[in-house]
Amino acid sequence: MEDIGLVLSAFIFGLVASSALVIGAVVGAYWTPLRPLLAAALAFASGALITALAFDLFQELFNRGGA
């Protein structure tokens, strides 16, 4: 019985997490954001991706550097 609750919980969390993609697609299909808002969102997204890449590579390069 505990396994069913765990599976159901994982399913609900996955459904909630993936719902952002569907909501974003619906909003994007029916609404065009203002250019400054779009520019700010893309600038934030690119900065977040660069930061994630830097954090991902930093530990490996730190260890290779002998520090």
N, C-alpha and C positions, 0 to 999 in steps of 0.2 A: 504493500500500500504506500509506503514511503516513496518508492520509485515513481509511482504515478504522479504524486504531488511534485516531485522534483522535475519530471518531464514536463508537466503542465506549467510549472513556474518558468522553466527555460523557454517553453513555447511562447508564453505571454510576454516575457522580456524581449525575445526576438521579434515578436510581432510589433511591440511598441517601438523598438529601436529601428526597425525597417519602415515603419509608417512615415518617418520623416521624408524618405525618398518619394513616396507616393504623394504626400501632401505638397512637397516642393514641386513635383511635376505638374500637379493640378494648378497650383498657384502660378507657375511659370507659363502654363498654357493660356491662362485667361487674364494675366496682368503683366504689364510691362513696367518695370521699375524706372524711376527717374535716373538719368545718367550719373549724377553724383552719388546716388545710393548704390548703383551698380558698381561704380568705380571703387567706392569704399569697401564693398563686400569682396570684390576681387582682390583688392590690395590686402585685406585682412587674410583671405584664404591663401594667397601666395606667401605671405609672411608666416602663417601657421605651418605650411608645408616645408618651407625652408628651415624653420626652427625644428620641426620633427626630424628632418633629415640630419641636421647638425647634431641633435641629441643622440640620434641613432649611431652616427659615425664616431662621435667623440670618444666613447669608452674604448672602442677598438683601437683607435689611433693613439689614445693615451697609453694603453697597454703596450702597443708596438714601440712607442717612443722610449720605453725603459724607465718611465717615471714611477 
